[in-house]
Amino acid sequence: MRRIVGLMSGTSVDGIDAALVEISGHGTALRLERVRAAETFSFPHEVQEQIHALFDGHVRELCQMNFALGELFAEAALNVIRSAGFAPADVHLIGSHGQTVYHVPRGEGRTASSLQIGEPAVIAERTGITTIGDFRPRDIATGGEGAPLVPYADWVLCRRNEEAIALQNIGGIANLTVVTPRLEDVRAFDTGPGNMVIDGAVTLMTRGSRTYDEDGRIAASARPDEGLVRDLLDDDYFRQPPPKSTGREQWGRQFVRGVVERRGVRPDAVLVSTLTEFVARSIADAYARFVLPHGPLSSVYLSGGGARNPVLRRRITELLAPVPVGDSSVLGLPVDGKEAIAFAVLANETICGEPSNVPGATGARGRRVLGKIVPA
C-alpha cells in the first residue's frame, strides 16, 4: 500500500485542493483503500491577482510556444540520430535543457526562479525515447541559482589529476567553469554578457537583415570606443562575487537599445566593435577578480558561438596571457556541441539517480538529482 498526496488547482484560481490517500495495487487491480484527509488551501489574494494578470498577458503565446518548441526539439533529436546512422530505437535517453525564456537569480526581496520551455512530453512522444528536461528547478528549490549547470559535466569529462583548467563558454551569456581535481573545489559562474549584446547591436545596425557578426568582420572594421567600454564595465554585476548567474533580462536587446538611446551612440560598426571588446574585457575581468587569485590555471578552453568570432577570441587570448587559450575541441568536445553534450551527461546521471548539481557553483544547500523524467 502506498500513501499518496494529490494536488490540484482548477481554472477558477480559488486555491489548492489537497488529498492524502492510501492506494494499493495498480491498473485494474487498483483500490482506493482510504482517504486520510482532503482539504482546500486558499491562495493569498495577491497571488490570485498575479495569476489573473498572467491570463491577461502573453500566457497563451507562452503556452503554445512551449509545445511548438517541443516539436522542434524532437525534430532536432531525430535529425541528429539519423545523421549518426542510428534509429530512435537505438537511443536510450534524451536530455533537453529547453529554451530559457526568463531567469531570476537569487536576490534580496525576490524569489529565485527560472523558466525553460520546449515541452519534454512532446519530445518523448514524437521520438519514442525517454526524455529528461527541466534541470534547473531542483537546484533553485534547494537554494541555488539554477545556473550554471554544466560544471558537473565539465568536471566529469575534463578533470585532471594535478592541475586546474578553465572551460569558458561564450553563448548568449558567457559562463566559466574552473575544473579542479576535486569536485568540491570546482568554481563556476556566469561572467556576464556573451554573444547576445553583439548580436543585438548587429541586428539594430542592419535593421534585422543580419543577426550576428559573421567571423567578427564588423567588429574588425572599426575601433572600439574605450570610454564607453569602461562605462559599461562599471556595472555591479561584475563586482558581485560568485555564486551568481545572469541572463537576457539584463543583457538582451533592451540593453543594447538602452546603450544607443541613453548614451546617444549610433548603431554602427563602432558599437559592434565596442560591445565585442566589452564582452572580452568582462570575461578577463572575471578571471582577474574571482579565478586567478585562487591559484594558477594551466589552460583556458573556449566553446560556444563566441569561440568562432576571431576578434573576440583574439582579445580574450591577449587579455588572459600568459595563460594559454585554446578551444574545447582539443578536449574532444566540439565547440558548437559542448553544451548539448553536457545535458546528455546530466540526463545520464538523472536516470542513474546521481546528483549532478555543483553547490560551489550555484550556491545550493546540497547536491541533488536534477531533471524531470518523461517515460517514452
C-alpha positions in Angstrom: 0.0 0.0 0.0 1.2 3.5 -0.8 0.3 6.8 0.8 0.0 9.4 -1.9 -0.8 13.1 -1.9 -2.8 14.5 -4.8 -2.7 18.3 -5.6 -5.0 20.2 -7.9 -5.7 23.9 -8.7 -8.6 24.4 -11.0 -9.2 27.2 -13.6 -11.2 29.2 -11.0 -8.0 30.2 -9.2 -9.6 29.7 -5.8 -6.8 27.7 -4.2 -5.2 24.3 -4.0 -7.1 21.1 -3.3 -5.0 18.6 -1.5 -5.8 15.0 -0.5 -3.8 12.3 1.3 -5.0 8.8 0.3 -3.9 5.2 0.6 -3.8 3.2 -2.6 -3.0 -0.5 -3.2 -2.3 -2.2 -6.5 -2.3 -0.6 -9.9 -4.1 -0.8 -13.2 -7.4 -2.7 -13.0 -6.3 -4.0 -9.6 -6.0 -0.5 -8.1 -8.0 0.1 -4.9 -8.5 3.3 -3.0 -8.1 2.0 0.5 -8.8 5.1 2.5 -9.0 8.9 2.2 -6.9 10.1 5.2 -7.5 13.9 4.6 -8.9 16.2 1.9 -8.6 20.0 2.3 -8.7 23.2 0.2 -6.0 25.8 0.8 -6.9 29.3 -0.5 -4.5 31.3 -2.5 -3.4 34.6 -0.9 -5.3 37.5 -2.5 -2.1 39.0 -4.1 -1.3 35.6 -5.6 -4.8 35.4 -7.1 -4.3 38.8 -8.7 -0.9 37.9 -10.0 -2.3 34.7 -11.6 -5.1 36.7 -13.2 -2.6 39.2 -14.5 -0.8 36.3 -16.3 -4.1 35.4 -18.0 -4.3 39.0 -19.3 -0.7 38.9 -20.6 1.1 36.7 -23.2 0.5 33.4 -21.4 -1.4 32.0 -24.3 1.5 32.5 -26.6 3.9 31.1 -24.0 1.7 28.0 -23.6 1.6 27.4 -27.4 5.3 28.1 -27.8 6.1 25.5 -25.1 4.6 22.8 -27.3 5.8 24.3 -30.6 9.3 24.2 -29.4 8.8 20.7 -28.1 8.1 19.7 -31.7 11.3 21.4 -32.9 13.4 19.9 -30.2 12.0 16.4 -31.1 12.8 17.1 -34.8 16.4 18.1 -33.9 16.8 14.9 -31.8 15.5 12.7 -34.7 17.8 14.5 -37.2 21.0 14.1 -35.1 20.1 10.4 -34.6 19.7 10.0 -38.3 22.9 11.8 -39.0 24.8 9.4 -36.8 23.4 6.4 -38.7 21.1 5.2 -35.9 17.4 4.7 -35.4 15.4 6.2 -32.5 15.1 2.6 -31.0 18.9 2.6 -30.7 18.9 5.6 -28.4 18.3 5.3 -24.6 17.7 8.8 -23.4 17.2 12.4 -24.5 18.4 15.2 -22.1 16.8 18.6 -23.1 17.6 21.8 -21.5 14.9 23.7 -23.4 14.8 27.4 -24.3 15.2 29.8 -21.3 12.5 32.5 -21.5 13.1 34.0 -18.1 15.7 33.6 -15.3 15.6 35.4 -12.0 18.7 34.9 -9.9 18.7 34.9 -6.1 18.5 38.4 -4.7 17.1 40.5 -1.9 13.3 40.7 -2.0 12.8 38.4 -4.9 12.1 34.7 -5.4 14.7 32.9 -7.5 13.1 31.2 -10.5 13.8 30.1 -14.0 11.6 29.0 -16.8 12.6 26.8 -19.7 10.1 25.8 -22.4 10.2 23.1 -25.1 7.8 20.5 -23.6 9.7 17.3 -22.8 6.4 15.2 -23.1 6.2 16.2 -26.8 9.8 15.2 -27.3 9.2 11.8 -25.7 6.0 11.2 -27.7 7.4 12.2 -31.1 10.7 10.3 -30.7 9.6 7.3 -28.6 12.6 8.0 -26.3 12.5 8.6 -22.6 13.2 12.3 -22.2 14.6 14.3 -19.2 14.1 18.0 -19.0 13.6 20.9 -16.6 17.0 20.5 -14.9 17.2 23.9 -13.2 14.2 24.0 -10.8 15.6 21.4 -8.3 18.8 23.3 -7.7 16.8 26.5 -7.3 14.4 24.8 -4.8 17.4 23.9 -2.6 18.7 27.5 -2.5 20.8 27.6 -5.7 20.9 29.9 -8.7 19.9 27.0 -11.0 22.9 28.1 -13.1 25.4 27.3 -14.4 24.5 23.6 -14.7 27.3 22.4 -16.9 30.1 22.4 -14.3 29.4 18.8 -13.2 29.7 17.6 -16.8 32.8 19.8 -17.3 34.4 18.1 -14.2 33.4 14.6 -15.1 34.7 14.9 -18.7 37.7 17.1 -18.3 39.2 16.8 -14.8 43.0 16.3 -14.5 44.9 14.9 -11.6 47.2 17.8 -10.6 46.1 20.9 -12.3 43.3 23.3 -12.8 41.9 24.3 -16.2 39.1 26.7 -17.2 36.3 26.0 -19.6 34.9 29.3 -21.0 31.6 29.1 -22.9 30.5 32.1 -24.8 26.9 31.6 -25.8 24.3 34.4 -25.4 25.6 34.6 -21.8 29.3 33.8 -21.1 30.0 31.4 -18.3 33.1 29.6 -17.0 34.0 26.5 -15.0 37.3 26.1 -13.2 37.8 22.4 -13.4 39.9 21.2 -10.4 40.9 17.6 -9.4 38.2 17.6 -6.7 34.5 18.3 -7.4 34.3 20.2 -4.1 36.8 22.8 -5.3 35.1 23.4 -8.7 34.2 27.1 -9.2 31.8 28.2 -11.9 29.6 31.2 -12.6 28.2 33.4 -15.4 30.8 36.0 -16.2 28.2 38.3 -17.9 27.1 39.0 -21.4 28.2 37.0 -24.4 27.1 37.0 -27.9 23.6 38.4 -27.2 24.9 42.0 -26.8 27.0 41.8 -30.0 24.0 40.2 -31.9 21.7 42.9 -30.6 24.0 45.6 -32.0 24.3 43.9 -35.4 20.5 43.5 -35.6 20.0 47.2 -34.8 22.7 48.3 -37.2 21.4 46.2 -40.1 17.7 46.7 -39.2 17.4 42.9 -38.9 18.9 41.8 -42.2 21.8 40.3 -40.1 21.6 39.0 -36.6 25.2 38.2 -35.8 28.7 39.4 -36.7 30.0 36.6 -39.0 33.7 36.0 -38.5 33.9 39.2 -36.5 34.1 41.2 -39.7 32.0 44.2 -38.5 34.0 44.4 -35.2 37.3 44.2 -37.1 36.2 47.2 -39.3 36.2 49.7 -36.5 37.9 50.7 -33.3 36.0 50.3 -30.0 35.0 53.3 -28.0 37.3 52.9 -25.0 35.3 55.4 -22.8 32.1 53.5 -23.5 33.7 50.2 -22.7 34.9 51.4 -19.4 31.4 52.8 -18.6 29.7 49.5 -19.4 32.2 47.6 -17.3 31.1 49.8 -14.3 28.2 47.5 -13.6 27.5 46.0 -10.2 27.2 42.5 -11.7 30.9 42.4 -12.5 31.8 43.2 -8.9 29.3 40.7 -7.4 31.2 37.6 -6.1 30.1 34.1 -7.1 27.8 32.2 -6.9 26.0 34.3 -9.5 24.1 34.0 -12.7 22.5 36.3 -15.2 20.5 36.3 -18.4 18.7 38.0 -21.2 16.7 40.0 -18.7 19.8 42.1 -18.0 21.8 41.8 -21.3 19.2 41.3 -24.0 18.2 43.6 -26.9 16.8 46.1 -24.4 20.3 46.6 -23.0 21.7 47.4 -26.4 18.8 49.7 -27.2 19.4 51.4 -23.8 23.0 52.0 -24.7 22.0 53.6 -28.0 19.2 55.7 -26.5 20.7 56.8 -23.2 24.2 57.4 -24.5 23.4 58.8 -27.9 25.6 56.4 -29.8 24.8 55.2 -33.3 24.0 51.5 -34.0 27.1 51.2 -36.3 30.3 49.2 -36.7 31.9 51.2 -33.8 29.1 50.0 -31.5 29.6 46.4 -32.6 33.4 46.7 -32.0 32.8 48.3 -28.6 30.4 45.6 -27.4 32.8 42.9 -28.7 35.6 44.5 -26.6 33.2 44.8 -23.7 32.4 41.1 -23.7 36.1 40.2 -23.9 37.1 42.6 -21.1 34.2 41.4 -18.9 35.4 37.8 -19.3 39.0 38.8 -18.5 37.8 40.8 -15.5 36.0 37.8 -14.1 39.3 35.8 -14.2 41.2 38.6 -12.6 38.7 39.1 -9.8 37.4 35.6 -9.0 39.6 32.9 -10.6 43.3 33.7 -10.7 43.5 34.8 -7.0 42.6 31.2 -6.1 45.5 29.7 -8.0 47.1 29.3 -11.4 45.4 27.8 -14.5 47.2 25.6 -16.9 44.9 26.5 -19.8 41.6 28.1 -20.9 39.4 26.3 -23.4 36.7 28.3 -25.3 33.4 26.9 -26.6 30.1 28.3 -27.9 29.4 30.6 -30.8 31.8 33.3 -29.4 34.7 30.9 -29.9 34.2 31.3 -33.6 34.5 35.1 -33.6 38.2 35.8 -34.4 38.1 39.3 -32.9 36.6 38.1 -29.6 38.9 35.1 -29.4 42.0 37.2 -30.1 41.2 39.8 -27.5 40.4 37.1 -24.8 43.7 35.4 -25.7 45.6 38.7 -25.3 43.9 39.7 -22.1 44.4 36.3 -20.4 48.1 36.0 -21.4 50.3 34.3 -20.3 47.6 31.6 -19.7 47.3 29.7 -23.0 43.8 29.8 -24.7 42.6 27.1 -27.0 39.2 25.7 -27.8 37.2 22.7 -26.4 37.8 20.6 -29.4 41.2 19.8 -28.1 39.4 18.1 -25.2 37.2 16.1 -27.6 34.3 18.4 -27.1 33.1 20.2 -30.3 33.0 24.0 -29.9 29.3 24.1 -31.0 28.2 20.9 -29.3 29.7 21.1 -25.8 26.6 22.4 -24.0 24.4 19.8 -25.6 26.9 17.1 -24.6 26.7 18.4 -21.1 23.0 17.9 -20.9 23.3 14.3 -22.3 25.7 13.7 -19.3 23.2 15.3 -16.9 20.4 13.1 -18.3 22.6 10.0 -17.8 23.2 11.0 -14.2 19.5 11.7 -13.6 18.4 8.3 -14.8 21.0 6.6 -12.7 19.9 8.6 -9.6 23.2 10.5 -9.3 23.3 14.2 -8.1 24.6 16.5 -10.8 24.5 20.0 -9.5 27.6 21.6 -8.0 26.8 23.6 -4.9 30.0 25.5 -5.1 28.9 26.8 -8.4 25.2 27.5 -7.8 25.0 28.1 -4.1 22.6 25.2 -3.5 22.4 23.8 0.0 23.5 20.4 -1.2 23.8 18.0 -4.1 20.6 16.9 -5.8 19.4 14.7 -8.7 18.2 17.1 -11.3 15.6 17.0 -14.0 12.1 15.5 -14.6 11.8 12.2 -16.3 9.2 11.7 -19.1 9.0 7.9 -20.0 8.7 7.0 -23.7 
